[in-house]
């Protein structure tokens, strides 16, 4: 299929063509017709599969058709809510790119910066608003936002919004929007909690699942090191030095843990930076730019902050801490091996994390190579099967299975 087969306006086709897009990705091919038809949608696909374009392009098409060349005061007709500032910026840039040959305008708002420029733009009027939950609710409370004319609501990275504790904010935001809106959920993982939330907010949604979360990229080489918990920092330094690793994305479980890893590497003269929610927007952007420009060889990130990292050629991903949700492992290592490139995903498994590793193996069904030739292993690299399961390891949901579309449509008032 070609983009020109998707019945998109010539303005959008021109913008897409200039970006080098010829064939839609699987999530785009399946989701765009659903959105164009006005259906509610649950989209599940891994990072790097083109989810943003899957909702941005059809939204622009519909709004351009409705707004046209109207010179009436602009009203917020599309709202995209996303958990982090980095993601908000990326989504806003995508809307600017795809809508550059239309008269649609977008604004991206987030906290951590002065609200004055954002408020001034809101007063002038915008068609599309991309926002993080906190700043959105704050500006609405101050009377600067009117969502009564909203046509479509998008919740992007819905699973991470739940993990970040935004569930109550999301519920508040939904209540501020018209009941006849179109609602789209997009996420890299689809645990039970997300499906339950979707049932509350969506009407007769179609589900599109691409590259099931249980699958890992074939061009990613996976390795696991069974290492004593107290020796992880030493093992990380050992690998960076002995194997000459650079352009490395390291995942830590907590903000404090990420900072500690950076401190340990810097003591050994390894240029490293951390990115997480406690850092200001400007600081996070500086760190990302330095990493992309290869001024910093190691970037240590939490899962939530990493959702804003968009790098096509990332050769190494290291799970310094194993995630307690297996699907998160798939999402993490999907950061490498993108755009047809190869990649290496390395995992450190402490004795207390072995139950997590067993759950990951059950999900991915891949025989990951165990590396025993290192100085910091425990039980000679052969994990104790009786290791105690870590506390608070409950998780919800496995891979979300795609279901067939329900061809019967309910009589629901729509905005199109």
C-alpha positions as CSV (number, residue, x, y, z in Angstrom):
1,X,0.0,0.0,0.0
2,X,1.1,3.6,-0.7
3,X,0.1,6.7,1.2
4,X,-1.7,7.9,-1.9
5,X,-4.1,4.9,-1.5
6,X,-5.3,6.2,1.9
7,X,-7.6,8.8,0.5
8,X,-5.8,11.7,2.1
9,X,-5.9,15.3,1.0
10,X,-3.4,16.5,-1.5
11,X,-2.0,18.9,1.0
12,X,-1.1,16.1,3.4
13,X,0.1,13.8,0.7
14,X,2.5,16.5,-0.4
15,X,3.9,17.0,3.1
16,X,4.2,13.3,3.7
17,X,6.0,12.8,0.3
18,X,8.5,15.5,1.2
19,X,9.3,13.6,4.4
20,X,10.2,10.6,2.3
21,X,7.1,8.6,3.2
22,X,6.0,6.3,0.5
23,X,4.5,3.3,2.2
24,X,2.6,3.5,5.5
25,X,3.9,1.4,8.4
26,X,1.6,-1.4,9.6
27,X,0.2,0.7,12.4
28,X,-0.4,3.5,10.0
29,X,-2.0,1.3,7.4
30,X,-4.4,-0.2,9.8
31,X,-5.1,2.8,12.1
32,X,-5.5,5.7,9.6
33,X,-8.7,4.3,7.9
34,X,-10.3,3.6,11.3
35,X,-9.6,7.2,12.4
36,X,-10.8,8.6,9.1
37,X,-14.0,6.7,9.6
38,X,-14.6,8.4,12.9
39,X,-14.3,5.2,15.0
40,X,-12.8,5.1,18.5
41,X,-9.5,3.2,18.5
42,X,-7.1,1.3,20.7
43,X,-3.7,1.2,19.0
44,X,-0.9,-0.9,20.4
45,X,2.5,-0.9,18.8
46,X,6.1,-0.6,19.9
47,X,8.2,2.5,19.7
48,X,9.5,3.4,16.3
49,X,6.6,2.0,14.4
50,X,5.1,5.3,13.4
51,X,2.3,5.7,16.0
52,X,2.4,9.5,16.0
53,X,1.7,9.7,12.2
54,X,-1.0,7.0,12.6
55,X,-3.1,9.5,14.5
56,X,-1.7,12.9,13.4
57,X,-2.2,12.4,9.7
58,X,-5.9,11.4,9.8
59,X,-6.7,14.1,12.4
60,X,-5.1,16.8,10.2
61,X,-7.1,15.4,7.2
62,X,-10.4,15.6,9.0
63,X,-9.8,19.0,10.6
64,X,-8.6,20.5,7.3
65,X,-11.8,19.3,5.7
66,X,-13.9,20.8,8.4
67,X,-12.1,24.1,9.0
68,X,-11.1,24.6,5.4
69,X,-10.2,28.2,4.7
70,X,-12.5,29.6,7.4
71,X,-11.3,32.8,8.9
72,X,-13.4,32.4,12.0
73,X,-11.7,32.4,15.4
74,X,-9.8,29.2,15.9
75,X,-11.0,26.7,18.5
76,X,-9.3,23.7,20.0
77,X,-10.7,20.8,17.9
78,X,-8.0,18.1,18.6
79,X,-6.3,17.4,22.0
80,X,-3.4,15.1,22.4
81,X,-2.4,14.3,25.9
82,X,1.0,12.7,26.5
83,X,3.0,12.0,29.8
84,X,6.3,13.8,29.2
85,X,7.5,17.1,27.8
86,X,9.9,15.5,25.3
87,X,7.0,13.4,23.8
88,X,4.8,16.5,23.7
89,X,7.5,18.4,21.8
90,X,8.0,15.6,19.3
91,X,4.3,15.2,18.7
92,X,3.9,18.9,18.2
93,X,6.7,18.9,15.6
94,X,5.0,16.1,13.8
95,X,1.8,18.0,13.5
96,X,3.6,21.0,12.2
97,X,5.3,18.9,9.6
98,X,2.3,17.1,8.3
99,X,0.0,20.2,8.4
100,X,2.4,22.6,6.9
101,X,0.4,22.9,3.7
102,X,-2.9,23.5,5.6
103,X,-4.1,26.5,7.6
104,X,-4.2,24.4,10.8
105,X,-2.2,25.6,13.8
106,X,-1.0,23.7,16.8
107,X,0.4,24.5,20.2
108,X,2.4,22.4,22.6
109,X,2.1,23.1,26.3
110,X,3.9,21.6,29.2
111,X,5.1,22.5,32.7
112,X,8.5,23.5,33.9
113,X,8.5,26.7,31.8
114,X,6.7,30.0,31.9
115,X,3.1,29.7,30.9
116,X,2.9,33.3,29.5
117,X,3.9,32.5,25.9
118,X,1.6,29.5,25.9
119,X,-1.3,31.6,27.2
120,X,-0.7,34.3,24.6
121,X,-0.9,31.7,21.8
122,X,-4.0,30.2,23.3
123,X,-5.7,33.6,23.2
124,X,-5.0,33.9,19.5
125,X,-6.6,30.5,19.0
126,X,-5.3,27.1,17.9
127,X,-6.8,24.1,16.2
128,X,-4.6,21.4,17.7
129,X,-3.3,21.3,21.3
130,X,-0.6,18.9,22.5
131,X,-0.3,18.9,26.3
132,X,1.0,17.2,29.4
133,X,-1.7,16.6,32.0
134,X,-0.5,19.0,34.7
135,X,-0.1,22.1,32.6
136,X,-3.4,21.3,30.7
137,X,-5.5,21.2,33.9
138,X,-3.7,24.2,35.4
139,X,-4.4,26.4,32.4
140,X,-8.0,25.2,32.2
141,X,-8.5,26.0,35.9
142,X,-7.2,29.5,35.1
143,X,-9.8,29.9,32.4
144,X,-7.4,29.9,29.4
145,X,-8.6,26.6,27.8
146,X,-12.0,25.9,26.2
147,X,-12.5,22.2,25.2
148,X,-16.2,22.5,24.4
149,X,-15.5,22.4,20.7
150,X,-13.2,19.4,20.8
151,X,-13.7,16.8,18.1
152,X,-11.0,14.2,18.9
153,X,-9.1,13.3,22.0
154,X,-5.9,11.3,21.9
155,X,-4.2,9.7,24.9
156,X,-0.7,8.8,23.8
157,X,1.6,6.4,25.8
158,X,-1.5,5.7,27.9
159,X,0.4,3.0,29.9
160,X,3.0,5.4,31.0
161,X,0.4,7.9,32.1
162,X,-1.0,5.3,34.4
163,X,2.5,4.4,35.7
164,X,3.2,8.1,36.4
165,X,0.1,8.4,38.4
166,X,-1.9,10.5,35.9
167,X,-5.0,8.3,36.0
168,X,-7.0,10.8,38.0
169,X,-5.8,13.7,35.8
170,X,-6.8,11.7,32.7
171,X,-10.3,11.2,34.2
172,X,-10.6,15.0,34.9
173,X,-9.5,15.8,31.4
174,X,-12.0,13.4,29.8
175,X,-14.8,15.0,31.8
176,X,-13.9,18.4,30.3
177,X,-14.5,17.2,26.7
178,X,-17.8,16.7,24.8
179,X,-19.3,13.3,25.0
180,X,-19.6,12.9,21.3
181,X,-15.8,13.2,20.8
182,X,-13.8,10.6,19.0
183,X,-11.3,9.0,21.4
184,X,-8.0,7.3,20.5
185,X,-5.8,5.4,22.8
186,X,-2.2,4.7,21.7
187,X,0.3,2.7,23.8
188,X,3.4,0.5,23.5
189,X,2.0,-2.0,26.0
190,X,-1.6,-2.8,26.8
191,X,-1.9,-4.1,30.4
192,X,-5.3,-4.9,31.9
193,X,-5.5,-1.4,33.6
194,X,-5.3,0.3,30.2
195,X,-8.1,-1.9,28.8
196,X,-10.3,-1.2,31.8
197,X,-9.7,2.6,31.3
198,X,-10.5,2.3,27.6
199,X,-13.8,0.7,28.4
200,X,-14.7,3.7,30.5
201,X,-13.8,6.3,27.9
202,X,-14.2,4.7,24.5
203,X,-17.4,3.6,22.6
204,X,-17.3,0.5,20.5
205,X,-13.6,0.9,19.8
206,X,-11.6,-0.9,17.1
207,X,-8.4,-2.5,18.3
208,X,-5.3,-2.5,16.2
209,X,-2.3,-4.4,17.5
210,X,0.9,-4.4,15.5
211,X,4.2,-6.2,16.3
212,X,2.8,-7.9,19.5
213,X,4.6,-6.8,22.6
214,X,5.8,-10.3,23.1
215,X,8.1,-10.1,20.0
216,X,11.6,-8.7,20.0
217,X,13.3,-7.4,16.9
218,X,15.1,-10.2,15.0
219,X,18.1,-7.9,14.3
220,X,18.7,-7.2,18.0
221,X,21.3,-9.5,19.6
222,X,20.3,-10.2,23.2
223,X,22.7,-11.0,26.0
224,X,22.2,-11.5,29.8
225,X,24.8,-11.2,32.5
226,X,24.0,-12.8,35.9
227,X,25.8,-10.4,38.2
228,X,25.9,-9.7,42.0
229,X,23.7,-6.7,42.7
230,X,26.5,-4.7,44.3
231,X,28.7,-5.2,41.3
232,X,26.5,-3.9,38.6
233,X,28.3,-0.6,38.3
234,X,31.6,-2.3,38.1
235,X,30.3,-4.6,35.3
236,X,28.9,-1.6,33.4
237,X,32.3,0.1,33.5
238,X,34.0,-3.2,32.6
239,X,31.9,-3.6,29.5
240,X,32.2,0.0,28.4
241,X,36.0,-0.2,28.6
242,X,36.8,-3.7,27.5
243,X,34.3,-3.7,24.6
244,X,34.7,0.0,23.7
245,X,31.0,0.7,24.0
246,X,29.7,4.2,23.0
247,X,26.3,5.6,22.2
248,X,24.8,3.5,25.1
249,X,21.4,3.9,26.5
250,X,21.2,2.5,30.0
251,X,17.9,1.8,31.8
252,X,17.6,2.3,35.6
253,X,14.5,1.6,37.6
254,X,14.5,4.9,39.6
255,X,15.6,8.5,39.3
256,X,18.0,8.1,42.2
257,X,19.4,5.0,40.7
258,X,20.0,6.7,37.4
259,X,21.9,9.5,39.1
260,X,24.0,7.1,41.1
261,X,25.0,5.2,38.0
262,X,26.1,8.5,36.3
263,X,28.1,9.5,39.4
264,X,29.9,6.1,39.4
265,X,30.8,6.3,35.7
266,X,32.0,9.9,36.0
267,X,34.4,8.9,38.8
268,X,36.0,6.6,36.2
269,X,36.1,9.4,33.6
270,X,33.3,8.0,31.5
271,X,31.2,10.9,30.1
272,X,27.6,10.1,31.2
273,X,24.4,12.0,31.8
274,X,21.0,11.1,33.3
275,X,17.6,12.0,32.1
276,X,14.5,11.7,34.3
277,X,11.5,13.6,35.5
278,X,13.4,15.6,38.2
279,X,15.4,17.5,35.6
280,X,14.1,20.7,34.1
281,X,12.9,20.8,30.5
282,X,16.0,22.7,29.3
283,X,18.3,20.4,31.2
284,X,16.7,17.3,29.6
285,X,16.9,18.8,26.2
286,X,20.6,19.7,26.6
287,X,21.3,16.1,27.7
288,X,19.4,14.6,24.7
289,X,21.2,16.9,22.3
290,X,24.6,16.1,23.7
291,X,23.8,12.4,23.5
292,X,22.5,12.6,19.9
293,X,25.6,14.6,18.9
294,X,27.8,12.0,20.6
295,X,29.3,14.5,23.1
296,X,28.1,12.1,25.8
297,X,28.7,8.4,25.4
298,X,26.3,7.0,28.0
299,X,22.8,8.1,28.7
300,X,21.1,6.7,31.8
301,X,17.3,7.0,31.8
302,X,14.2,5.8,33.5
303,X,11.5,4.2,31.4
304,X,9.2,7.2,31.5
305,X,11.9,9.7,30.4
306,X,13.1,7.3,27.7
307,X,9.7,7.6,25.9
308,X,10.9,11.0,24.7
309,X,14.1,9.6,23.1
310,X,13.9,9.2,19.3
311,X,17.2,8.0,17.9
312,X,17.3,5.8,14.8
313,X,20.8,4.5,15.1
314,X,21.3,3.5,18.7
315,X,23.7,0.5,18.8
316,X,23.5,-0.5,22.5
317,X,20.8,-0.7,25.2
318,X,21.7,-2.0,28.7
319,X,19.1,-3.0,31.3
320,X,21.1,-2.0,34.4
321,X,17.9,-2.9,36.3
322,X,15.5,-5.4,35.0
323,X,11.9,-4.3,34.6
324,X,9.3,-6.1,36.7
325,X,6.9,-5.9,33.7
326,X,8.0,-8.2,30.9
327,X,6.5,-6.0,28.2
328,X,8.7,-3.2,29.3
329,X,11.7,-5.2,28.4
330,X,10.5,-5.6,24.9
331,X,9.8,-1.8,24.7
332,X,13.3,-1.0,26.1
333,X,15.3,-3.2,23.7
334,X,13.2,-1.9,20.8
335,X,15.2,1.3,21.2
336,X,18.0,-0.4,19.3
337,X,17.8,-2.2,16.0
338,X,15.6,0.4,14.5
339,X,15.3,1.5,10.8
340,X,16.8,-1.7,9.6
341,X,20.0,-1.3,11.8
342,X,21.4,-4.0,14.0
343,X,21.7,-3.6,17.8
344,X,22.8,-5.2,21.0
345,X,20.6,-5.4,24.1
346,X,22.4,-6.3,27.3
347,X,20.7,-7.2,30.6
348,X,22.1,-7.3,34.1
349,X,20.3,-9.8,36.3
350,X,20.8,-9.7,40.0
351,X,19.8,-12.6,42.2
352,X,16.7,-10.8,43.4
353,X,15.7,-10.1,39.8
354,X,15.8,-13.7,38.6
355,X,12.0,-14.1,38.8
356,X,11.7,-11.0,36.6
357,X,14.1,-12.6,34.0
358,X,12.1,-15.8,34.0
359,X,8.9,-13.9,33.3
360,X,10.7,-12.0,30.5
361,X,11.8,-15.3,28.9
362,X,8.3,-16.7,29.1
363,X,7.0,-13.7,27.2
364,X,9.7,-13.3,24.5
365,X,10.3,-17.1,23.9
366,X,13.9,-16.4,22.8
367,X,17.0,-18.3,23.9
368,X,19.0,-15.3,25.1
369,X,22.7,-15.8,25.3
370,X,24.2,-16.0,28.8
371,X,27.6,-14.4,29.2
372,X,29.6,-16.2,31.9
373,X,33.0,-14.8,31.0
374,X,33.0,-11.8,33.4
375,X,34.4,-11.1,36.9
376,X,31.2,-10.3,38.7
377,X,28.9,-13.2,38.2
378,X,26.9,-15.0,41.0
379,X,26.5,-18.7,41.1
380,X,28.9,-19.0,38.2
381,X,26.2,-17.5,36.0
382,X,23.7,-20.2,36.8
383,X,20.8,-18.6,38.6
384,X,19.4,-20.2,41.7
385,X,16.0,-21.3,40.7
386,X,14.8,-20.9,44.3
387,X,15.6,-17.2,44.4
388,X,13.0,-15.4,46.4
389,X,10.6,-13.3,44.3
390,X,11.0,-9.6,44.8
391,X,8.3,-7.7,46.7
392,X,5.8,-5.6,44.8
393,X,6.3,-7.6,41.7
394,X,2.6,-7.9,40.8
395,X,1.9,-6.8,37.3
396,X,-1.1,-6.7,35.1
397,X,-1.6,-8.2,31.7
398,X,0.4,-10.0,29.1
399,X,0.5,-9.3,25.4
400,X,-2.7,-7.7,24.2
401,X,-4.2,-9.8,21.5
402,X,-5.8,-8.2,18.5
403,X,-9.5,-8.9,18.0
404,X,-11.5,-8.7,14.9
405,X,-13.3,-5.5,14.1
406,X,-16.9,-5.2,15.1
407,X,-18.6,-4.2,11.9
408,X,-21.7,-3.1,13.6
409,X,-21.6,0.6,14.4
410,X,-23.6,2.1,17.3
411,X,-25.7,5.2,16.7
412,X,-23.3,7.6,18.3
413,X,-23.3,11.2,17.3
414,X,-20.0,12.1,15.7
415,X,-18.2,15.3,14.9
416,X,-17.6,14.5,11.2
